[in-house]
Amino acid sequence: MFRSRANSGKSPTEKVPDLSKQPRDPEAPKGRPTPKRSEAQSQRRSVANTPMTRKDAAKRQRDARRADMAKQREALASGDERYLPRRDKGKVRRFARDYVDSRFCIAEYFLPLAVIILVLSVLQNPGLQNISLLLWLFVIVMIVVDSIGIAIRLKKQLRERFPDEPKRGAVAYALMRTLQMRRLRLPKPQVKRGERP
């Protein structure tokens, strides 16, 4: 345990190799003391709080807005609830979407029918113009009747399924969705026609 240095086998005149001439290893000591945690944190804060120019701030805001919009577009295509806009979030709105998407609605064909009726009304034939006026009336009456039926049935379903959830605006949301063609609806339909939600 207590040996003399003479017995250790090393001579006292043995030299230590000079490290200054060898290339420095990247993992070797850095040659300066490590800063205290409080100093490092204050340096980080000062870098984070450095005043940006208005141009840099605007660029950073634009980039953040673009990233949010990209997430929203993906969510609208996939139906991911986390990134949907506020108007589309929630169980009640999801049910309203699925309820509309599972049904055949006359209102979704309003735009193609309107184009056909407008073409008929532009023609110089008085008979075709009268037919176009009757078609306008027929299409509008059918859309109103269909929308009233959907609204009544949807209100009943919402009361049964979500008695404690706020349902304000869900019926109007669903009726606005019926006016869009199925392929153009956002968020994309998650149910097939005839499949009950």
Order of alpha helices (4+ residues) and beta strands (2+ residues): alpha-alpha-alpha-alpha-alpha-alpha
